[in-house]
Amino acid sequence: MSKPPFTLVIAAAVLALEGLCVLGLGGYVAVMTVIGRPHDLASSIAEAAIGVVFGAALIWVAWGAFGAQRWSRSPGVLAQIFALPVAITLIQSGRQLAGAALLVAALTAIATLLAPPSTRVLYDGVFPDGPAEDGGTAPPDSGTAKPGEGRKEPKGKRSGTGRGRDSRPR
């Protein structure tokens, strides 16, 4: 299998770092809930669980991005979109260093996940350094066709309603 492009490696690293931070914060809240005296036990447990689950999910998405799995792009970008208002709020509330770090991380992840080399690998299945034996194509996502093949149709049948762009002869 070919190496992912540099943009996906950077995106995976940023997502993994964010995931580890969120996972660590969720674990910290869990420990403080157990050994401390939380004001609201139910909220503390929920906050810890959300931190642990979301942190683990970000790490999973980072693993998918590093493996050039198509499904990893949308949750990766969505997580960064949610991180942007958090970063702005941190900056406005006097935590400029944490807010600036999160803002840089989120913008870096968005830029690298949406970069042309990432798009070519994730959607066209073409690695920049693909070896001759696999023709530079990406491995298929589980449950999908090979990247770039699109939807398979039965022979002799065409999809669509007979109107619009899809109905033109090819």
Sequence and secondary structure as in RCSB ss.txt:
>XXXX:A:sequence
MSKPPFTLVIAAAVLALEGLCVLGLGGYVAVMTVIGRPHDLASSIAEAAIGVVFGAALIWVAWGAFGAQRWSRSP
GVLAQIFALPVAITLIQSGRQLAGAALLVAALTAIATLLAPPSTRVLYDGVFPDGPAEDGGTAPPDSGTAKPGEG
RKEPKGKRSGTGRGRDSRPR
>XXXX:A:secstr
     HHHHHHHHHHHHHHHHHHHHHHHHHHHHHHS  SSHHHHHHHHHHHHHHHHHHHHHHHHHHTT GGGHHH
HHHHHHHHHHHHHHHHHTT HHHHHHHHHHHHHHHHHHSSHHHHIIIII B TT  TTTTTB    TTS  TTT 
    TT   S S SGGGS  
